[in-house]
Amino acid sequence: MKSQSNIDTERLTLRPFAEEDSEIVAQLAGEKRIADMTANIPHPYELNMAKTWIATHQAKWESGKGVVYAVILKSDQQLIGTVSFPSIEEGVGVLGYWIGVPYWGNGYALEASRALIDFAKEHLGMKYLEVMHLEENQQSQSVINKLGVEYTGTRTNRMQGKDRRVKYYRSAL
């Protein structure tokens, strides 16, 4: 597979992460409100966790089993979050994203998600999109609704030692 290319939108560039992004990732993902609204990010989130996470991205891309992008503001080249398909199997991609708290409420998650979905449909052979969010994460629910992904149900999952209610969605692309 060829190297992972950048994806441009009106306001954003999606690019592969680099090791030097670890500090800003740890800072943004280390915000307690990010951990509270995501299923997979612990609090505290430390620098070594960011380095380890970034180190997994190339193998995902090369295997065709996932793709992870840094979300960068075109205006000042600031890294503000991530958008990814941490899992792609048999044409089904599971969408994931988070945007740093200072950048919430600007439509960046929606813009980045749409761009990645279009890319994955065209270049990665994705046929179905799955996405989920914690029940209390209204911002994520809003993004998913704007993407037009169909709600399929709510389940209780055990995450980081707690039972959490998770809403699931799936749509054909």
PyMOL commands that set and color helices and strands:
alter all, ss='L'
color gray80, all
select helices_A, chain A and resi 19-29+32-37+47-55+57-63+101-103+108-123+138-147
alter helices_A, ss='H'
color red, helices_A
select strands_A, chain A and resi 7-8+12-15+67-73+79-89+92-99+128-134+151-159+162-172
alter strands_A, ss='S'
color yellow, strands_A
deselect
rebuild
show_as cartoon
